[in-house]
Amino acid sequence: MTPAQNGILILMISDEIRSRIATADVVRAIDESSGLSALFHGRALREGIADSGITRHANVVGLSLDFGSESIEELDAFVREVKGDSCFQPAELFPEIDIDTESFVSNDVRRR
């Protein structure tokens, strides 16, 4: 089993990948099994481009992670250590869901 298959990515990534993350303008991860993606560094750059409408070249590093493992937390910690901060927002992956509790009440209970 490879480190990525086991969800243990960050502690075992190569020096080349560590160096690429250190110099990246944007660090993004994707879970190939679910198709979900998350931004770990570069949100301010992305928002600045969106606000100004002026594009620029960016050094983007994309990583494949198993979001069901601890890899997300490991990458977040690594990006914080190397870049000084992380813009990862778990709520983007796991948003709050409003549940209509009335829809779970049976018709018999509603009539009482």
N, C-alpha and C positions, 0 to 999 in steps of 0.2 A: 504494500500500500504506500503510495507516495504521500508526502506531507500535505499536498493540497487535497487529496482524497480523504485524509484523516482530519481535515479542517485545521491543521496546525501549519499555518503558512508563514507568519511573520518571523518567528524565531529561526526559521530555516531558509529564508530567502537569500538569494545569492548577493554577493557584494555589488554586482552590476545593477540588480533591481533596487537595492538600497540606495545606490548612487543616483539612479534615475528618479526615485521618489524624492530624494534630497534636492534635486535640481528642477523638479516639475513645477509648472504653474498650476496644473490641475491633476488631482489624484482621484480616480473613480474606480469603483468595483462593481462587478456584476455577478449575480448568481445565475449561472447558465441553466440550472434545472428549473428555476421559477421565472426567470427573465427579469427579476427585480434588479435595480441598480441603485447605487448610493454614491453621493459625492462626499469626499473626505477632505479635500483641499481645493480651493479655487472658486468658492461661491462668490466672493467679493469681485473677482475678475469677471465672472460670468454676469453678475448683476450690473457691473460697470459697463460692460459691452452692451447689454440689453438697454440700459438707461441712455447711453450716448448714441447708440446706433453705429458706433465706429468699431469695426472689427480689427482684430490684431492676431498675430500668430501666437499660439500658446503651446508650450511643451506639456503634452497630456500623457499621463501614465494610466493605463487601464489594467486592472487585475481581475482575475477570476477567483471568486471566493464561494465557499459554502456558507450561506447566510444562516443556516440552521446550526452552525458550529460556533465556536468562540473566536473564529477568524475576524469577525467584525470588530470585536473589542480589541483584539490584538493589533489590527491595522489602525484603528483609532488611536490607540496608545502610541504606536510607532510613529504615526504622522504627527501627533502632538510633540513627541520627543524630537523628531528631526526638523519639522517645519515650525514649531513653536505654538501651533494651534491646529485644531481640526474643526471642520464645519459639518461633520457628520451629525445628522438629526434622525434618531431612530423613528420618530413619528412619521417620517416620510415613507418608511418601510411598513410600519405597523400603526396606521392611523387609528384614532379613536372611532368607534362605531356607535352611533345612536341607535338604540333598540327601542322599537315601539312596543312597550310592554302590553298595551291593550290587545295587540295582535296575538298574544299568547294566552289570553283569557278565553276560556271556552264559552260558547253561547249560553249554556246553562247558568254559568256564574254571572254573566252580564244581565240576565233577566231578573235576578233576585233583587 
